[in-house]
């Protein structure tokens, strides 16, 4: 190929600077390849697309431009061969650090980032992780019952002013730059005072006013209302009616009507037991967080800057995509959250380094424990994720293939199994150091502490596998 490796030198624990030389022969091949490619995109009178001679193409685009294209064409193939010969596998796309064009030959310095290796996995078997499991008090149970009563409350019109917990029927007119903003306006909307559920500032102006009142306030459009989050707006609210909640009496008859229990006493006892189980099961998340935090802190590994920057790019790309879907610009997000760009980037770098160290840790644990991903496990995950994405399994497999996500999905499963193995071996303890027996992992409570039926994990949860987007 007309290539010689000038030097491979270590610039960091997992970085190599590779200097390669493109000889005259390699440059000539690159020039021919570049000319053929450029001829396809350039209309040359008298020649069919892609058939113009090299000299003709060179005269049209210029010798300097053609040489640059020749180098760009020749270098990737040359570098690929060099990396194979040197037994180097880049973790991210190699980066051109310097280029020296000497006329007959060209020298290129290319920075190659390698995937770090973990020499020693911190000890996790027997690691004691303190976990707090708050006791369920009478007040907790009372709060749960009050939420249930609110669900079955009836509304009645009242002639007094409205306060927190009351509902008001209102007409809301929101204006942006003097023009009514439809997404922030509503007619005959039933709004609960104190809920903070619509526009910032609305609760404050509605407290203490009755039917017939007209109130106005300034606000900023929030996420989820139209595509102009962050824009200032003026709001006018007409209060048409105040409605008070009439809660059902807490009687055995009511308990029997809305639940499987015959008495309030039975309901309270069962609620207390269920809430205790919920808290004990949620304790596993605290054990997991504590174990991973301890192990990542103890992990002795250096993360190359190139890898951190690639992870930063990946996180920011996903984040920017979510902002775009919500109609929010990045500068608006910074303004809404009170951050400056430097602080955001610093946090992004810190999170990226943590992500990479956690991944390295879990993959090292999987290797140490002999954990693998069986084909059946991957098949089950694909079937489940296709159901979450609401597409056929065949469509999902195709989307995985097009997005190059097969290996990533297998990696997600592998790391989840590594976490499960760690949790099998750590020891949950209370503040006094006594071992705590927690329920088996993976069980689902019948209700959550807001009174809702429990659901499977959010498919967009960063701790689980995420369904890829599929066009249908």
N, C-alpha and C positions, 0 to 999 in steps of 0.2 A: 504493500500500500504506500510505500515511500514515507514511512513514519518512523521517527525514533523518539524514545522517551528520554528527555534530557534529565529529568529528576523527579522523584517522589519524596517529598519531605513532610514530616509530621509538624503540623501547626497547632495542634491541640490534642487532647486525649482521643477524640473521635473525629478529627479533621485531618485531611491530607491536601497539600498543595501539589498538584500534578502539572509539570511543565512538559508540553509536547511541542514538537517541531513539525510543521507542515512543509514538506519538501516541494521543490518545483513540480515534480510529477503529481503530487497530491493536489497542488493548487491548480494545475492544468485540468485534472479530472473534475475538480470542483467548478472551474470556469465553464467547462462543457455542460455540466449538469445545470448550472445556473442559467446559462444561455438558453438551453432547451426549455427550461421552466419559464423564463421571461418571454421567450418567443410565443408561448401559448397565450400569454396575456397581452401581447403587444401586436397591433396590426401593422404588418410590414407589407407594403405594396409589392405585388409580384410573387409573394410566397404564401403558401397555406399556413394556418396557425401551427406553430411549433416547428416549422421547417426552415425558418430563416437561418443562414449560416452564422457561425459564431462572430465573425468580423462585422457582419451587418448589425447584429444585435448590439455588439460593443460600441459601434459608431452611433447607435440610437440612444443608448442609456448612458454612455460614457465609460471610459476605461476604469475610473476610480469606483464607480457604482458597481460595475460588473465584478471587479476584484473583491469588493466587500461581500457581494452575494456569493462569490466563489468560496471565500473563507467561511461564510455562514453555512454553505452546503457541505464543505469538506470536514469542518471541525467535529460535528456530532459523530460521524462514522469513525473518524480517527480516534476520538475520545473513547467511544464504546469499546474499540479494540484494545486500547491502552488499559482501560479499567479491567477488562477481562484478563489480559495478560498479567496485570498486577494483583489480581484476585481482590478487587475492591468493589463493594456493592453499595452504591449511594443510597442514603435514606431519603434524600430529597434531590430535586434536580440540581446537578452541579452548576456552580456559578462562575462565569468568566470574571477573573480578577484583573487580568492585564493582557494586552495584546501588543506584540512588537512586530511590525512589518518591516523586514529587512530587505525587501525586494525579491531576491531569489527564494528566500524562505520566510516563514512566519512562525514566531514562537508565541504560544498561548499559555498563560498561567490559569489553571482552573481549580477552584476550591471544591473539594469533595467532602461532603458531610456523611459520616457513617452512623449507622444505628448503634447507640451505646449498648454495652454489655454490663450486666451486673455480676460482679465477682462474688459477692456474698449477700445472701438474703437475710435480713434481720430475723431474729427468732420470733415466731408468732405462736407456736404451740405452748399453751399454758399462760400466755399473756393475760394479765388480769385487767379488765376494763370496767371502770366504775360506771354504774348506770343508776339513775334515779327513777323510781316508779312512784309517782305521786299517788297517795291514797285518794279514793273517791269519797268525798264528803257529802253530807246531807245537802249542802248548798249546790254541789254539782248535780245531784239527782233532781233537786228542785228546779234548777235551771233547765235541765232536759225536759222535765214535765211542762214547764212554762212554754218552751218552744213547741211542744206537741199541742198545747192548748191554743197557742197562736195560730197553728196550722188549721185548727177547726173553729177559729173565731168567726163570729158574724159581725157585720158592719151595720151601724145605725147612724142616721143623720142626727147631728147635734147643732144647737144654735150658738154655742160658745166658740171661743178662739181655739185654734189647734196648737198642740204641743207634741213633743217627741212621743212616738207611738201611735199618734192619730194619723189618719189618712185624709188627704184633701183631693178633691176633684178640681183640676186646674187647666187653664189654657196657657201654654208657654209659647212666647214668641222670642226667638233668638235672632239677632241681627249682627252681621259682620260687614264692616265698612258701609253701614247704612242700608244694606239689603238683607231681607229676611233669609235666614239660613235654615233650610227645610229640615236638615238632619238634627238640628237642635231645637226644633219647634214641635208642638203637639197640641191636640185639642182633646178635651175631656180625659186627660191623663190622670190616673189615680196614683198619687205619690204619697209614700210614708215619710212623715217628717222625722228627721234624725237618721235616715237611712244612708245619706250621702251617695245615693245611687245614680244621680243624673248629672247635674252641673254643680261645680264647686261654688258655694255661696248661697245655694238655694235653701238649705236648711235654716240658715241664719235669718233670712228675710221672711220665712213662713212661720217661724215660731211666734205665737202670740197674736196672730191675725185671724180674722173670721171671714165668713162668706161675704162676697162683694168687694173685698179689699183688692187693690192693685199695687203690686210692689215691683221694684226694678233694682237691678244690680249689675255690676260688671264682673266678667269672668274670663277664663281662658278655656278654649275648647279642649276637652280631654281626648285621650285615645279612645277609639271605638265609636266616635260620633263623626261621621263623614270622613273626609280625607284631609282635614285642615287642623289637626291637633297642634296646640300651641298658639293658635291665633287668638287675639283678644276679641271679645264679643260683648254685646249688651243684651240683657235679658229682661223681658217684661212678663210678669205672671199675674193672671186674673184668677183669684180664688173663688170658685163657684159653690163649693159645699165642703163642710168639715164633717168627717165621719169618724166615730169612735169605735174601737173594737169591743165587742161584747164576748168575753171569754166564757167558754162552757164551765159550769161548776165542776169542781174536782170531786166527783162522786164515783161510787162503785159502778153505777149505771153507765156513766160516761166511759170509764175504763173498759167495761165489757163491750161497749159499742164500738170503740176505736181500736181495740187490741184483742189479743187472745187471752187476756187476763180477766178474772172475774171480779177482782177487787183492786183498789188503789194500793193496798199493802203489797199484794203480789206483784203489781206493776213496778213499784219502787224497788222491791228486792231484785227483780230480774234486770231492771235498768242498771242498778248498782253493779250487779255481776257482769253484765255486758260491758259497761264502761271500764271496769277493772281489767277485763280481758283486752279491750282495745288498747289501754295504756301499757299493758304488759307486752303486747305484740309490737307496738310502736317502739318499745325499748330496743328491739333488735336494730332499728335504724341508728340509734345512738351508739350501740355497741359497734356496729359497722363503721360509723364515722370515727369513733375513737380509735378503733384498731387500725384503720387505714392512715389516720393522722399520725399515730405513733410510728407506724412502720415506714411511712414516706419520710418522716423527719429523720429516722435512723438510717435510711438508705444512703449509702455512700456512692454517688455516681455524679459525673459531670455531664450536663446537657449542653451540646454544642449550640452556639447562637443560631446557626442556620436552621436547626431543627425547631428551636423556639420561634423563630420568625415565621417558619412555615405553619406552625400551629396557630400563631397569632393571626395569620392571613385566613386560615380556615375558620377560626372562631368568628372573626370579624365579618367574613363573607356570610355566614349563617345569620349573624346578628343583623347585618344590614338588610338581608333579604326579609327578615321578620319586620323590620322597621318599614321597609318599602310596602309590604302587604298591608300595614296599618296606615299608610299614607303619611309617614313621619320622616322628615329629613334628619340626617345625623346631627346637624347643628341645632335643630329644634330639640332633639333628644337631650343634648348637652345642656341646653338652656332650661328645659323642664326639670332635669335632675340636679341642676346646680353644679355640674362638673365642668372642668376645663379639659381640653384635649390632652394635655400632658398627663394629668391624673388618670384619664381614661386609658391611655396607652400603657402607663405603668401598671394599672390593674390588669390589663389584658396580658401583659408580659408575665406577671405573677401567676395568673390563672393558667397560662399556657405551660409554664414550667411545672406547675403542680399537676396538670393533666398528664404531661409526659412522664414525670416521675411515678405517678400512680400506675400508668400503663406499664412502664418498665417493671415495677414491683410485681404487679399481678401476673405478667407474662413469665417473670422469673419464678414466682410461686408455682405457676402451672407447670413449668418445666421441672422444677424440683419435685413436685408431687406426681409427675407423670400424667397430668390431666390433658386430655385431648377432646376434640369435638367429633362425635360420631355422626355419620351421614344422616341417621334417623333424627338426631337432635336438630340438625340444620333444616331438614325437611319439615319437622314440626314447627320450628320458628317461622319458616317461610309461610306455612299454611296459616299460622296465627296472625302474622303481620299482614297477609293479604286480606284476611277478614277485617282487620282494623282499618285498612285502606279502602275496604269495600270494593275490591276488584277480584277477578278470578285469579286462581293460583297461577295460571299460565301467563296472564298479563303481569303479575307481580314478578315472576321469574324473569320475564323479558326486561322489565324495568331495572331489576337488579343487575342483569347482565350489561345493559346499556350504560348504567351508571357506574359500573365497575365496583359494585358494593358487595359481591359475594364474599370476598376475603374479609372485608370489614365486618360483615355480619357474623362470620365464623369467629373473628377476633372478639366481638362483643360477647358472644356466648362463652368463649374460653375464659375471658376475664371475669364474667359473672360466676362461672364455676369455681374460679380461683378464690373469689370473695367468699363463696359458700364454704369452701374448704377452710379458709381462715376462721370463719365463724364457728365451724365445727370444733376448732381446736382452742379458741380463746375461752376465757373464764369470766363471765359477767359477775360482778360483785357490787355490794352496796357500799355506802360511805364508810361503814365500819370494817369493810374488807371481807364480809361474809359472802359466800357464793349465793347467787340468785338463780332460781330455776325459772326460765322463761318458757312460754308455750312454743310448740314446734313452729319453725318458720314456714311461711307460705300459706298458713291458714288465714281466712278472711273473716272479720267480725260481721255480725248480722247488721249492725247499725254503726254509724259514726257518731261522734259527739255532737253533731248538729242535727241528729235525728234522721239522716238520710241513709238509704241503703248503700253499702260499700260497693265500690266498683273496682275493676282491674286497674293496674297501674296505667297512668297517662302514657299513651304511646309516644308522646314527645318528651317524656322524662329523660333528662340527660343520663340517668343512671341505668336506663334500660335500652333495649333495641328500639330503634325508631323506624317506622315504615317509610320507605322511600316514596317520593311523589310519583304518581302514575297518572298520565293523561288518559281520559276515557271519552 
